[in-house]
Every structure is written in structure tokens, then in C-alpha cells.
Amino acid sequence: MKTFKLTAITATLLAASSFSQLASAEGSLSANIGYVSEYHFRGIQQTGAGSTSAGLDYENGGFYVGTWAADVADGLEVDFYAGYGFELDSGIALGAGVTTYQYTGDFDSAYNEINLSAGYEMFSFEYSVGTWDGIDGDESNPEADYSFIGLSLEFGSFSGTIGSWGKDFEGEYFELAYGTEIGGFDVGVGVIVSGADLDDDEAMYFSLSKSFDL
């Protein structure tokens, strides 16, 4: 298992210092730490072994902004995101935001997305469009545009997601997960089945996380 990089913890602490003045006036500031035995993102394997993570979120009304960092196969994935969400009288929840995924090391380059979401009772829907920066100096991997559609269902402690990539990227996956709380920690187990255009594999993972207010 990899040891969590000190730079990820440092980045989270620096972000906490930046957000603390906002949270002291109004709104809420929270942090999270986690571990997953095998990290997959939208059906694509990011690590073949354990990955640790840390994140920070500020919320005020429907507005949110945050950062999250995780161990990947080579270096760190560091995400920054912001957006706004609200719920209609009918119970339908809508949201819009932006996300950027940045990588250290040689694992990958950068992804920049616009995210739209909707939810009603146990159902939620995500649609994202983005641009991948490509690999510097590699003409066989130029900048590419992509889209992602995800449909999720939550029933008690169980959840299921079907996701599909589009445009310059292709591939589908299915994920089934179970989560519960034990001793103040969120504990989960899940199975991911990826199509031939992604990992063409089946994987089971275990996750452990903790969130707390600052």
C-alpha cells in the first residue's frame, strides 16, 4: 500500500486556512479523509493498490467550492470544483458547476469539465462535458473533447450507477455499492464492471472514510 503523500495533506491544510475566514462569517466548512483498496473513476482504474485521499469543502446556501486530492499510480490527482445547487418545491434538485482534475507526476495531464446534475427522490442524473489536455510531446495523444452521462439509484444502504463516456472517449461501466456507518466512519464495499472500451475488467473494492466539520 502506498503511503499518502505529504503534499496532499499540506495542500488541504493550506486550503483550510484560505476558507476559514469565510466559514467564520457564515456558511460551513468541512473536511474529509478516506482510503479505498482500489481507486476507480467512472469505470477507469486509477490504482491497482490502495489509495488514500483528503478533501475540503465550503458551503453557503446553494453555493459550494472545494478541493480533493488522492494517491494515484504515479503522483497525485488534485481536484478543484465549484458550483451551485437548489431544490424546487416539487422535490427536484438541480445543480451546475465546474471541475478541474490536475495530476502530478507522469500519470496523466489535466481534465476540465462543466457539470450538470438533477435528482429526484432515489434517482440522480449527471451530465458532464470536458476537455482533456493530452500528453505533452506525444502527437498520438492530442487534446480531446469528451462527455459523460451517469444515472444512479439509491435504495437504503445500496446504490447503483450506470455510466457512459462519449465524443472522443468511449466506454460504459456499471457499479453496485453498499455503505454503512461503523464507529463514526463511513464503510463501503462495491463492485465495478467495465466494458471493453475501458478496463474490460471486474473489480471489487473496500472503502473507509470520515467527514467532520471545521
N, C-alpha and C positions, 0 to 999 in steps of 0.2 A: 504494500500500500504506500502511496506517495505521502510525503509529509507536506502539509499545507504551507504554501509559500508565505513568508513574512510580508512580502509586498502587498498581498491581498488584504491582510489584516491592517496594514498601515494605511492603505487606500480607504478602507472602510472607516477607520478612526478619523482620518482627515475629513472625509465627507460628513461624519457625525459632528465634527466641530463646526463645519460650514452651515449645517442645518439647524444647529442647536438654538441660535438666536431666533429663527423663525418659529420653532416649536414652542419656545418660551412665551411668545406673544399669543399665539393661537394655533390651532391645528394639533397634529400628533406626530411624534417621531418614534419609529420602531426599528429594531434590528433583528436579524435572523442569522443563525448558523446551521450548517447541515452537512450530512455525509450521505453519499449514495454509493452502493457497491459497484455499480457500472453506470456511467453517465451517458444517457441518450438524449438527443434534442430533435424533436419532430421526426423520430424514427431513424435518426442517423447516430451511430455510435461515436462518442467523443473520447471515451476512455475504455480500455479493456480491463481496468482495475478500479479501485476505489477513488472517489473524487470528493474533496471537501469544499465547502463554499461559505461565503459570508455576504450579507446584504444589508442595506439600509433604505428605509422608506419614510417619506414625509407626506402627510395627507392633510388637506384643508378643504372641507366641504367636498365637492366632487373632484377637486384637483389633486394630482399626485405627481411626485417626482422621486426617483430612486436610483440606486446603483447596486450591482450584484457581481461578485467575482467567484470563479470556480477553477479548480485544477483541471487541466485537460492533458492530452497526451504529451504535449510539448509546450510548457509555459502556462499562461493563464488566459481564460476568457473573462473579459471585463465588460459588463453591460451598463448602459446608461439609458434611462427611459423617463418619459413624462407624458401626461395625458389628462383627460377629463372624462368622468362618467356620471351618469344620473339615471334615476328610475322614474318612469311615468306612472300616473295614477293607476293604469291598467296592470302594473306589476312588471312591465317590460323594462329591462335595464339596457342602456345603450352607452357605448364608450368609444373614444377616439384617442389615439396617441402616437408617439414616435419612439423608436428604439434603435440604438446603435450597438452592435456587437464588435468589440475590439479584441485582438489577440496579440499576446506577446510571444516570443519565440518564433518558430517556423511552422507552427501547427496550421495556421490559416491567415487570411488577411482580415478584411472588415466587411460587415453587412450593415446596411442602413435601411430601416423599414418605416412604413406608415401602417398603423394597426387600427382596425375597426372591429368592434365586438357588439354582440347582442345576446341577451339571455332572458329566459322566462321559466320560472319555477325550476325544474330539474334539467332544463336544456340550456346550452350555451353554444354560441357560434363565433368563430374568429375568421377574419379575412385580412391578410397582410400582403402588401406589395413592397418589394425591396430591390436593392442593387448590391451585387457582390463586387468588391473592388478588384477581384482577380489576383493572380500571383505576379509580383514584380519580376520582370525579366523573363517571364515564361509566356511566349506568344501563343502557346497552345491552350492557355487558360486566361483569356482576356476577361474584361469586365462583362458581367452578365446580369440580366434582369430576371426576377422570379416572382412568383406569387405562392401563397399558402392558404389553404382552406381547412379549417378544423371544426368538427362537430363533436360536442361532448355531452354526456349524460351522467348525472349523479343520482344515485339511489341509495340513501342511507350512507353507509361507510364505503360503498363501492362506486367506482367511476369508470367510464369507458370513453375512449376517444378514437375517432377515425380522422386521419389527416391526409391531405393530398397536396403535393407540390405541382406547380405549373410554370408555363413560359419556358425559359432556358433550362430550368431544372425540372425533373420529372421523378415521380415516385409516390407510393402510398404506404401507409402503415396503420396498424391497429394496436391500441394499448388498453389493457384492463388492469385496474389497480384497486387495492383495498387499503384503507388508512384508519388508524385509531390513535387514541392518546394513552400513553402509559407513563405515569410518574411525571407529568408535565411536559413530556416530549411527544412530538408527532412521529408515529412509527408507521411505515408503509411497506407494502410488497406489491410488485407489479410484474406483468408480462408484456413484452413488446414483440410484435410480429411485423417485420419489414418486408416490403415487396422486392422484386428482382432489381428494380432500378435504384434501390437504396442499399441496405446491407445484405438483403436476401438471407435473413437470419432470424432466429427466435432467441430471445434473451429474457432472463428473469433477474430482477434487481430487488435490493432491500434499501430502504431509506430511513434516516433518522434526522430530525430537525427540531429546532427550538426557536420560538419568536418571543420577544419581550419588548415592553415599552421603555423608552428612554426619558 
